[in-house]
Each structure stands twice: as C-alpha cells, then as structure tokens.
C-alpha cells in the first residue's frame, strides 16, 4: 500500500495503526504529500523507512503498490483516485469520495475503464451501535421503514475545529454536507438498502465566520486570546506541531486558524430532506456549535421504532439502542458486540479487519463499501449544497450523474 496525503488521518489511522496491527499482511511502500516537510515528519511518526515523495506519479512508478490509500483534502480525492486507477492500482479512499458531480462522474467512468477496484472507507458502518441497527432492520424488527430522523450534534470543540482547518472553504470540502454528512448519508443508504432519488435542503452560516466582532488569522498570533472562548494552543499537541506547525513554511497552512475568519463559506447549520426509491424519506439536521456532542437517530417503521442515541455533556448522557414495538413494550437492546480499542470507538479497527483480513470472507451486514456507495453518499451532500444555492429547490440525483 502507498499513502497519498500524510496529515493526521493518513499518518495515524492508515499509517501507525496499520503498521502496528497489520504488518504481517500489509507493507507501506511509499508516502506522498504536497508538503515535503510533512511527508518526512509522517514517515518518522509512522516509524517506517518507506521512501517519501512530493510527486504522486513518481511514487507509483517507483514503488508499484497494489493499492493506493487516498487521504488528501476532499477536493483532490478525485485527482489521485483517477490517476491511481490509470496507473494500474486499486484504490481506497477516505470519505467523501468526491466534492462535486463532475468529479463523481469522472471517477465512475475511470473505474469502469480501468477494471480496478475502489473501496471507500466508511468507518461509521463499523460502529457497534450502527451495526446493531442494521441487524434489527434486516430482521424486520419494525417492519418496513417509513422515515428516518437523523440529528447530528457537533460541539464547540469538535464542531469548531472544522472552521479552523481547510474544511472551512467550500472549494476544499464541498461543505460539511459533503465532508461530514457523507458518513451519515451512507449509514441511511445502507440501513434502508435503497437509492436516494431527490434532495431538498436549507443551510446557512449563523455562528462562525463573519458572525463575531473580532478575529485574527490564527490563534498563536491573536491579540484576543484572553477573551476568545475558541482559542486553541496548537503547540500543546506534539503531533500537530510535527505535522503542521513545523511544516508551515512549505505551504502556509495553519492548523490553528481563526474560527471567525471572514473567508469561511461553509454552513454551520443544515437541514436536509431526502426521498428514497423505496418511498422512505430522511430528515437530517446538523449543527456545529452546540454545548454537547453526539447523534440522535430514530427509524420509524410500520411496526415500531428504533432509537439510536449517543450524546452527552454537562453532566448527562444518553447512549443506547432502543427498540419500541407498536402496541408492545420498549426495551434497550443489550446484545451489542463488545467494545474494541482503536479510533472512533473501535470502528477503525473493525474496518481495517474487514479490508486487510476479511476481504474474501462473509459479510452478512453488507459492511463493505464500494464505488456506488461512495458516490451516492457524496451525491446527497452535493445535491443538498446545490439545493441551498438555488433557494432550496429540489435536486434530483439522476440529474447530476449517470450511475
């Protein structure tokens, strides 16, 4: 495997964790990043001797990997996915697959032409609560699904961080409807086992960006450190210093960017309605400035309801999967699989087990995510962004690409 994009996710999840857990079946043969200092720092943090590159084509031609892992900024995923396919490699990509419909169509066409395989690494499918929901739905615990209510809560730490980083610009991330919500849209697509047909959305920037009386470029030089509740001392995180602060001279990227910068053009509050081929619909909301973090998900069926809640803060918490049958009792579902160590509550380890150790084995829950899954999850977010930009007009998925 070769890795392109050696920021935090590429360095940790697809670097260190793979070396520690899968060195018997995976060899990292090359690392590539547009920032020459960062790729060298990543090599040291991962703890390997694989050569480093700033030229992607050169890395592929010199190291001849079977698979390329793409962990660059979202808007460049398509570039590296397509080029890796052209050079004869299978591809794994972090979500989202792409950030606009032109990229999506180009990837679809490139995979078909190449005969190679694309895997999209949706770790959210591997959360033990989400897997239990899929199991209940496969068993028709609530009959046929009529609707899904999915509420994403991002707090003033995690949520704010997207507005510090490259994600703050629509041209980099496609907005959080693509970058962040593609996880959630994939979950619903997977749970419903149906295809999204049309999307209507609302969104705005009401909290971050221009919505403050003072601002700076980044936290370290800010004259408002004492009064800003969002001040972050990036120098306290050794890994961030090595991957970002020490590498700023190469590309000027600041990991501790100001959340009040006026160039921020993504949304911090979003509402989306998705209609599915099977008649079900999704009501999705995301807010990025809340006092606590988590998700509240409800799946409504002809014979009952499943609630999957995981949120808390300020002295309270709610973490459970609950099954309530119509005209019957309500109960917390107890038989979840054991918690695992690793990123995202063990979901990263489950995903990597499937990719690196179970690729040919049984997959009863349909955890494997390929190109179509990646495309559809991105396209919901892309359609939602277009809907907002067009005054909340409804956008049809089939008008964006030919799947």
C-alpha positions as CSV (number, residue, x, y, z in Angstrom):
1,X,0.0,0.0,0.0
2,X,1.1,3.6,-0.7
3,X,-0.5,6.6,1.0
4,X,-1.1,10.0,-0.5
5,X,-1.9,12.7,2.0
6,X,0.0,12.4,5.2
7,X,-2.0,14.6,7.6
8,X,-3.4,13.4,10.8
9,X,-5.7,10.7,9.3
10,X,-3.2,9.4,6.8
11,X,-0.4,9.3,9.4
12,X,-2.4,7.8,12.3
13,X,-5.2,5.6,11.0
14,X,-3.7,4.4,7.8
15,X,-0.1,4.7,8.9
16,X,0.7,3.9,12.6
17,X,-2.4,1.7,13.1
18,X,-1.7,-0.4,10.0
19,X,1.9,-0.8,10.9
20,X,1.0,-1.9,14.5
21,X,-1.9,-4.2,13.6
22,X,-1.4,-5.5,10.1
23,X,2.3,-5.6,9.2
24,X,2.0,-9.3,8.6
25,X,-0.3,-8.7,5.6
26,X,0.3,-5.1,4.6
27,X,3.5,-3.2,3.7
28,X,3.5,0.5,3.3
29,X,5.8,1.1,0.3
30,X,5.5,4.8,-0.2
31,X,4.3,8.1,1.3
32,X,3.3,11.2,-0.7
33,X,2.3,14.7,0.2
34,X,2.5,18.1,-1.5
35,X,4.3,19.3,1.6
36,X,7.8,17.8,1.6
37,X,8.4,18.5,5.3
38,X,5.1,16.9,6.3
39,X,5.7,13.7,4.4
40,X,9.1,13.3,6.1
41,X,7.5,14.0,9.5
42,X,4.9,11.4,8.8
43,X,7.5,8.8,7.9
44,X,9.1,9.3,11.3
45,X,5.8,9.3,13.2
46,X,4.6,6.1,11.5
47,X,8.0,4.6,12.2
48,X,8.8,3.2,8.7
49,X,11.6,3.5,6.2
50,X,9.4,3.7,3.1
51,X,10.5,6.4,0.6
52,X,8.8,9.8,0.6
53,X,7.6,11.7,-2.4
54,X,6.0,15.0,-3.4
55,X,5.4,13.7,-6.9
56,X,2.5,11.2,-7.0
57,X,3.3,9.6,-10.4
58,X,6.9,9.1,-9.4
59,X,5.8,7.3,-6.2
60,X,3.5,4.9,-8.1
61,X,6.1,4.2,-10.8
62,X,8.9,3.6,-8.3
63,X,7.1,1.7,-5.6
64,X,4.5,-0.2,-7.7
65,X,1.8,-0.5,-4.9
66,X,-1.1,-2.9,-5.3
67,X,-3.3,-0.3,-3.6
68,X,-3.2,3.4,-3.0
69,X,-4.8,5.0,0.1
70,X,-6.1,8.5,-0.6
71,X,-6.2,10.8,2.5
72,X,-5.7,14.2,0.9
73,X,-8.1,17.1,1.3
74,X,-11.5,16.2,-0.1
75,X,-11.5,18.3,-3.3
76,X,-8.3,16.4,-4.5
77,X,-9.6,12.9,-3.9
78,X,-10.8,12.5,-7.5
79,X,-7.5,13.6,-8.9
80,X,-5.5,10.9,-7.1
81,X,-8.2,8.2,-7.3
82,X,-8.4,8.6,-11.1
83,X,-4.6,8.8,-11.6
84,X,-4.0,5.7,-9.4
85,X,-6.5,3.7,-11.5
86,X,-4.8,4.9,-14.7
87,X,-1.5,3.7,-13.3
88,X,-2.9,0.2,-12.6
89,X,-3.7,0.4,-8.8
90,X,-6.7,-0.5,-6.7
91,X,-7.8,2.5,-4.6
92,X,-9.0,3.0,-1.1
93,X,-10.4,6.5,-0.3
94,X,-11.4,8.2,2.8
95,X,-14.8,9.7,2.7
96,X,-16.1,11.7,0.9
97,X,-15.4,10.1,-2.5
98,X,-15.6,13.5,-4.2
99,X,-16.9,17.0,-3.8
100,X,-18.9,17.7,-7.0
101,X,-20.8,15.8,-9.6
102,X,-18.2,16.3,-12.3
103,X,-15.6,14.6,-10.1
104,X,-18.1,11.8,-9.3
105,X,-18.8,11.1,-13.0
106,X,-15.1,11.1,-13.8
107,X,-14.4,8.6,-11.1
108,X,-17.3,6.3,-12.2
109,X,-16.0,6.4,-15.7
110,X,-12.4,5.8,-14.7
111,X,-13.1,2.7,-12.6
112,X,-15.2,1.2,-15.4
113,X,-12.4,1.8,-17.9
114,X,-9.6,0.6,-15.6
115,X,-11.1,-2.6,-14.4
116,X,-9.6,-1.9,-11.0
117,X,-11.4,-1.6,-7.6
118,X,-12.3,1.4,-5.4
119,X,-13.1,0.9,-1.7
120,X,-14.5,3.8,0.3
121,X,-13.5,3.6,4.0
122,X,-16.8,4.3,5.8
123,X,-15.8,3.5,9.4
124,X,-19.2,4.7,10.6
125,X,-20.8,1.5,9.4
126,X,-18.5,-0.3,11.8
127,X,-19.7,1.3,15.0
128,X,-21.2,-1.4,17.2
129,X,-24.4,0.6,17.7
130,X,-24.9,1.2,13.9
131,X,-24.2,-2.5,13.2
132,X,-26.9,-3.5,15.7
133,X,-29.4,-1.1,13.9
134,X,-28.6,-2.8,10.6
135,X,-29.1,-6.2,12.2
136,X,-32.5,-5.2,13.6
137,X,-33.6,-3.8,10.2
138,X,-32.5,-6.9,8.4
139,X,-34.6,-8.9,10.9
140,X,-37.6,-6.7,10.1
141,X,-37.9,-5.7,13.8
142,X,-40.0,-2.7,13.0
143,X,-41.4,-3.9,9.6
144,X,-40.8,-1.7,6.6
145,X,-39.2,1.7,7.2
146,X,-41.3,4.8,6.5
147,X,-38.9,7.5,7.6
148,X,-35.6,8.3,9.4
149,X,-34.9,11.2,11.6
150,X,-31.1,11.9,12.0
151,X,-29.8,14.7,14.1
152,X,-26.1,15.4,14.3
153,X,-24.8,17.5,17.2
154,X,-21.3,18.9,16.9
155,X,-20.0,20.9,19.9
156,X,-17.8,23.9,20.4
157,X,-14.7,21.8,20.3
158,X,-15.2,19.2,17.5
159,X,-17.6,21.3,15.5
160,X,-15.5,24.4,15.8
161,X,-12.4,22.5,14.6
162,X,-13.8,22.2,11.0
163,X,-13.9,26.0,10.9
164,X,-10.2,26.3,11.9
165,X,-9.0,24.0,9.2
166,X,-9.1,23.6,5.4
167,X,-12.7,22.4,5.6
168,X,-13.9,26.0,6.2
169,X,-13.7,26.6,2.4
170,X,-16.4,25.2,0.2
171,X,-13.9,24.7,-2.6
172,X,-11.8,22.3,-0.4
173,X,-14.5,20.3,1.4
174,X,-17.7,20.7,-0.6
175,X,-19.2,22.0,2.8
176,X,-19.8,19.8,5.8
177,X,-22.8,18.4,3.9
178,X,-20.2,16.5,1.8
179,X,-17.3,16.1,4.1
180,X,-19.0,15.3,7.4
181,X,-22.5,14.3,6.4
182,X,-21.4,11.8,3.8
183,X,-20.8,9.4,6.7
184,X,-24.4,9.9,7.9
185,X,-25.9,9.7,4.4
186,X,-24.1,6.4,3.8
187,X,-25.4,5.0,7.0
188,X,-29.0,5.7,6.0
189,X,-28.5,4.4,2.4
190,X,-27.0,1.3,4.0
191,X,-29.8,0.9,6.6
192,X,-32.6,1.4,4.1
193,X,-30.9,-0.6,1.3
194,X,-32.3,1.9,-1.1
195,X,-31.2,4.6,-3.5
196,X,-31.7,8.3,-2.9
197,X,-33.8,10.0,-5.6
198,X,-34.2,13.7,-4.7
199,X,-32.9,16.2,-2.1
200,X,-34.2,19.4,-0.7
201,X,-32.0,21.4,1.8
202,X,-31.6,24.6,3.8
203,X,-28.3,25.9,5.2
204,X,-26.6,29.0,6.5
205,X,-23.6,30.4,8.3
206,X,-25.1,31.8,11.5
207,X,-22.4,31.3,14.2
208,X,-18.8,31.1,12.9
209,X,-17.0,33.3,10.3
210,X,-18.3,36.8,10.0
211,X,-20.6,36.4,13.0
212,X,-18.3,37.9,15.5
213,X,-16.9,41.3,16.4
214,X,-13.2,40.4,16.4
215,X,-11.0,38.0,14.5
216,X,-7.4,37.1,13.6
217,X,-5.6,34.9,11.1
218,X,-4.7,32.1,13.6
219,X,-4.7,31.6,17.3
220,X,-0.9,31.9,18.0
221,X,-0.8,35.5,16.9
222,X,-4.2,36.5,18.1
223,X,-4.5,39.7,20.2
224,X,-7.8,38.4,21.6
225,X,-6.6,35.2,23.2
226,X,-7.9,36.1,26.7
227,X,-11.4,36.9,25.6
228,X,-12.0,34.3,22.8
229,X,-13.5,31.1,24.1
230,X,-12.3,29.3,20.9
231,X,-8.6,30.0,21.5
232,X,-6.6,26.8,20.9
233,X,-2.9,26.4,21.8
234,X,-1.8,24.1,19.0
235,X,1.7,23.9,20.5
236,X,0.4,21.6,23.3
237,X,-0.2,18.8,20.7
238,X,3.1,17.3,19.8
239,X,1.8,15.5,16.7
240,X,0.1,18.7,15.4
241,X,3.4,20.5,15.9
242,X,5.3,17.9,13.9
243,X,2.8,17.5,11.1
244,X,1.6,21.1,10.8
245,X,3.4,23.8,12.8
246,X,6.8,22.7,11.7
247,X,5.7,22.4,8.1
248,X,4.0,25.8,7.7
249,X,7.0,27.3,5.8
250,X,6.2,24.9,2.9
251,X,2.6,25.8,2.2
252,X,1.4,28.3,4.8
253,X,-1.3,26.0,6.1
254,X,-2.2,26.9,9.7
255,X,-3.8,24.2,11.9
256,X,-5.0,26.7,14.4
257,X,-6.9,29.0,12.0
258,X,-9.3,31.5,13.4
259,X,-13.0,30.3,13.5
260,X,-14.1,33.9,12.9
261,X,-12.3,34.4,9.5
262,X,-14.4,36.2,7.0
263,X,-13.4,33.9,4.2
264,X,-15.3,31.0,5.8
265,X,-18.0,30.0,3.3
266,X,-19.4,26.6,4.5
267,X,-22.6,26.3,6.5
268,X,-22.7,25.8,10.3
269,X,-26.4,24.8,10.4
270,X,-28.0,22.4,7.9
271,X,-31.4,20.7,7.3
272,X,-31.9,18.1,4.5
273,X,-34.8,16.0,3.3
274,X,-34.0,13.0,1.1
275,X,-36.6,11.0,-0.8
276,X,-35.7,7.3,-1.5
277,X,-36.6,4.9,-4.3
278,X,-38.4,2.7,-1.9
279,X,-40.7,5.5,-0.7
280,X,-38.9,6.2,2.6
281,X,-37.6,9.6,3.4
282,X,-34.8,11.0,5.6
283,X,-35.0,14.2,7.7
284,X,-31.4,15.2,8.5
285,X,-30.1,18.1,10.6
286,X,-26.6,19.1,11.6
287,X,-25.5,22.0,13.9
288,X,-21.9,22.7,14.7
289,X,-21.8,25.0,17.7
290,X,-23.8,23.1,20.4
291,X,-22.9,22.7,24.1
292,X,-22.7,18.9,23.7
293,X,-21.8,16.3,21.1
294,X,-23.5,13.3,19.6
295,X,-26.3,11.9,17.5
296,X,-30.0,11.2,17.9
297,X,-31.3,8.8,15.3
298,X,-34.8,7.5,15.0
299,X,-36.0,5.0,12.4
300,X,-39.8,4.8,12.1
301,X,-41.5,1.7,10.7
302,X,-44.9,0.1,10.2
303,X,-44.4,-2.0,13.3
304,X,-42.4,0.2,15.6
305,X,-39.4,2.4,16.1
306,X,-35.6,2.1,16.6
307,X,-33.8,4.9,18.5
308,X,-30.0,5.0,18.3
309,X,-28.8,7.8,20.6
310,X,-25.2,8.7,21.6
311,X,-24.7,12.1,23.0
312,X,-23.9,13.9,26.3
313,X,-22.2,16.6,28.1
314,X,-22.7,18.9,31.1
315,X,-23.3,16.1,33.5
316,X,-25.7,13.9,31.4
317,X,-25.5,11.3,28.7
318,X,-27.7,9.1,26.6
319,X,-26.1,6.1,24.8
320,X,-28.3,3.3,23.8
321,X,-30.1,1.4,21.0
322,X,-33.8,1.2,21.9
323,X,-36.4,-0.9,20.2
324,X,-40.1,0.1,20.7
325,X,-42.7,-2.1,19.1
326,X,-46.1,-0.7,18.2
327,X,-48.7,-1.9,20.7
328,X,-45.8,-3.5,22.6
329,X,-43.1,-2.8,25.0
330,X,-40.0,-0.6,24.8
331,X,-36.6,-2.1,25.6
332,X,-32.9,-1.2,25.4
333,X,-31.1,-3.6,23.1
334,X,-28.4,-5.3,25.2
335,X,-26.6,-7.8,22.8
336,X,-24.2,-5.3,21.2
337,X,-20.8,-6.7,20.3
338,X,-18.1,-5.9,22.8
339,X,-16.4,-2.5,22.6
340,X,-13.0,-2.5,20.9
341,X,-9.9,-0.4,21.4
342,X,-8.9,1.9,18.5
343,X,-10.0,5.1,16.7
344,X,-13.7,6.0,16.6
345,X,-14.7,3.6,19.4
346,X,-13.1,0.6,17.7
347,X,-14.8,1.3,14.4
348,X,-11.5,1.9,12.6
349,X,-10.1,-1.5,13.8
350,X,-13.3,-3.2,12.6
351,X,-13.0,-1.5,9.2
352,X,-9.3,-2.5,8.9
353,X,-10.0,-6.1,9.9
354,X,-12.5,-6.3,7.1
355,X,-10.2,-4.7,4.5
356,X,-7.0,-6.4,5.4
357,X,-8.0,-9.8,6.9
358,X,-11.6,-10.5,5.8
359,X,-11.7,-9.2,2.2
360,X,-12.8,-12.6,0.8
361,X,-14.9,-13.7,3.8
362,X,-18.6,-13.5,4.6
363,X,-20.1,-10.0,5.1
364,X,-23.7,-10.6,6.4
365,X,-24.3,-7.0,7.3
366,X,-23.0,-5.7,4.0
367,X,-20.3,-3.6,5.6
368,X,-18.1,-3.4,2.5
369,X,-18.5,-0.1,0.7
370,X,-17.6,0.3,-2.9
371,X,-17.7,2.9,-5.5
372,X,-21.5,3.1,-5.8
373,X,-21.8,3.6,-2.0
374,X,-19.2,6.3,-2.0
375,X,-20.8,8.1,-5.0
376,X,-24.4,8.1,-3.5
377,X,-23.3,9.3,-0.1
378,X,-21.4,12.2,-1.7
379,X,-24.1,13.0,-4.2
380,X,-26.7,13.6,-1.4
381,X,-24.4,16.2,0.1
382,X,-23.6,17.7,-3.4
383,X,-27.3,17.8,-4.2
384,X,-28.1,19.4,-0.8
385,X,-25.5,22.1,-1.5
386,X,-27.0,22.8,-4.9
387,X,-30.4,23.0,-3.4
388,X,-29.3,25.6,-0.8
389,X,-27.6,27.6,-3.5
390,X,-30.7,27.5,-5.6
391,X,-33.0,28.8,-2.9
392,X,-33.9,25.3,-1.6
393,X,-35.1,23.9,-4.9
394,X,-35.4,20.2,-5.1
395,X,-32.4,18.5,-6.8
396,X,-32.7,15.0,-8.5
397,X,-29.7,12.7,-8.1
398,X,-30.2,11.4,-11.7
399,X,-29.7,15.0,-13.0
400,X,-26.2,15.1,-11.5
401,X,-24.6,11.9,-12.8
402,X,-25.2,8.7,-14.8
403,X,-24.7,6.0,-12.2
